[in-house]
């Protein structure tokens, strides 16, 4: 019995060693072909660099536009007055009733902040800004009403939601007139929507061009190795083994193109920063461009590698299949 069990144990060990050898050989084969494809790029530096530069610049444009749109959205988020609602209270509204209105509005989920401006403070501010101090001093009474400024929450700052909130506020018994510059708000959001759609359209077109460029480059590589592919098929090489070097070539194109795009975006943002700061100083504002974060870098590299693999796959599936021994 011991001999039988000993034989079974040895067989299990051989099987385990066989699996480990197969797994090791699999990774070694992939590593060898990946380094081999990188060596092919290194042996043709001029052509490879031109292709990688084209890919990097193609990815740079939509990435830069995306960052600019995101920064524009950040600026517009700080323009609270664009969606601020002004409520002019009735003349007979007492201070106690005005405070009750403010307390009531603070409980509304649609409202982010409420500011009360008494009529006396409004008159002083108007006197200071208008330059009519002497003329206003001759007024027998204050013609300005109390004003409540309502800032909608971010969810209700869109033109449609802000308009609905305005109609709701007008129904309050203390409110005489409600004002909201909806036209300016609609223009602002319309421009942002156009910018987003433009960035998406440009991005799609340039990404398609990246796939076509990589596919055409891989096609030329396949045609240049036609005889080698025929020999490999004659000796029984699998399709996966033949496809793998070209797929790794697309991977390297995508990775290196993504890195070039990342450095180009950083350079563009650095170049534009001084002009943007000079423009912001005219309005006594400080603004810092939000660049690419670590997650954005990984997303850019992942998208670039994906485009490289897709272009390689399309070219490999089409052209390697057509090469057959006669």
C-alpha positions, 0 to 999 in steps of 0.5 A: 500500500505504501508503494501505491500511495507513494506513487500517487503523491509523486504524480500529484507533485509532478502535476503541481510542478507542471502547472507552476512551470506552465504559469511561469512560462506564460508570464515569461513569454508575455514579458519577452514579447512585451520587451521585444515590442518595446525594443522594436520601437527603440530600434526605430526612434524617429518613426516611433517618436513621431507616432507617439508625439501625434498620439500625445498631442491628439489626447492633449487637446480634449484633456486641456479643454476638459480642464478649462471647462471644469475650471469655468464651472468652478468659477460659475459656482462662485457666482452666487449672485447669478441665481440670487433672488431679491425679495422686496417686502411690503411697506407695512411689513414690520421688523418682527414679521420680516424676521419670521419670514427669514426664519421660515425661509431658512427651513426650506430645503431649496434655499441655501442662505437668506440675507436681510437688508433693512431699508436704512442700510439699503439707502446708505449703500445706495447713497455711497454707490450712486454719489448722490449723497447730498441729493438723497439727504433732502428726502423726507422719507426712505423710499426703499423697502426692506430686502431679503436676498435668497441664495438657492441651493446648488441643486436649485440654482439652474434657471428652471429650478430658480424660476420655480422657487421665485414663483413660490417666494412671491406667494409669501404674504410679506413679499411685494416684488421678487426679482431674478435675472433668469436671462443671465442665468440661462446664458451662463448655463447655455454657454457651459452646456455648449462647452461641454458638448464641444469638448465631448465632440472634439474628444470623440473625433480625436480619440477616433483619429488616435485609433486610426493612427495606431491601427495604420501604424500596426498595419504597416508593421504587420506588412513589414513582417509578412514573411515572418508571420507566414513562417510562424504559421507554417511551424504551428504558431497560434494566432494569440502568439502571433498577435501578442507582439503587435498588441504590446506595440499598441500598448506602448504607443498608448502608454507613451502617448498618454505620458506625453499628453500629461506633460503637455497639459501641465506645460499648457496650464503653467503657460496660461497661469500668468495670463489668467492671474493677470486677468483675475487681478483686474477684478480683484480676484484670486484664481488658481487653475485646478490641474490634473490630479492623480486620479485624472492622470490614471484615467488619462493613461488608462484611456490612452492605453485602451485606445492603443489596444483597440487600434492594435486589435482592429488592425491585427484581427483584419490583416494578420488573418489575411496572411496565409501560407500559399 
